[in-house]
Amino acid sequence: MGFAVWIDQDLTWAQGTHEYRPMGSAVIARSDLFRIRDFSRFKRPPGRLAKSYIGLFGSLEEVNQFLRSQDIQKKFRRRETFTRSII
């Protein structure tokens, strides 16, 4: 079992394999967690994600634990900008 993970702006992609049989790929919002039912053999992560590759994980639980960690939340936190009125 193995899961490759990419984080690209507001999306998180994962591609999984189980022994010899590919599970396919899944895409979720960056604030969400993966479930087995999210994976489809018909989804393919886009090739442009090579720069946003995070790593290889041994289980889906490890992937979700990583996504819940405070460090990753801080690193990929969206920078919000507020406009003040000058009236």
N, C-alpha and C positions, 0 to 999 in steps of 0.2 A: 504494500500500500504506500502510495506517495502522492503528494499534492504540490504542484508548482504554483506559486502565488505571485501576482502582479498587482500593484496599486497604481492607478492612473487617475489623477484628479479626484473625481467624486465616485469612481467605480473601483471595485475590487474583483479581479478575475482569479479563478482557480481552475487548474486542469488536473484531473486525477486519474490514477491507474490502480487497478487491483489485480495483482499477479500478472497474468498475461492479457487480461481483458481491460481495455480502456473504459473509464467511466464517462469520459467526455469532459465538458467544461461547464462552468457556471459563472454568472456575473451577478453581483449584488451591489447595493449602495455601500459606500464606505462605512457607514454607521451601522450596517446590519451584520448578521452572522450567517455562515453557510449551513445548509442542511443537505442531506443526501438527495432529497427530491429536487433540489436546484440544478443538479447536473443532468446534462443531456449530451448524448453522443453526437448530436447534430450541431451543437454550438462549437465554434472554434475561436480561441482568443485571437485578436488581430495581431499581425506581425509587428506593428509599430510599438508594441508593449515591451520590446526587448530592453529599453532603457529603464523601465519601471519594474523590472524583475526584483522580487524581494528575496525569494529563496525556495528551498524544497523542504517540505514538512512530512513527517511520518504518519500523521493521522489528521482527520478533520477536526478533532478536538484540539490538537496543537495549533492548527490554523486559527480557530476561533479564539483560543486563549491569547495568541499573538495579537489578533485584531482588537481584543478587549484591553490589552495592556496600555497603561498610561503613557508610556514612551511613544508608542506608535500614534496614539491619539494626538499628542502634542506635536509630533513631527509633521503630520498631515492635516493639522487643523486648518480650516479655511480662514484666511485672513479677511475679516469683515471690515468694510470701510463704511463710515457713516458720514453723511453730508449734513453740515450744520446750516441752518438758515441764517442769512446775513440781513435779515429785514429788521 
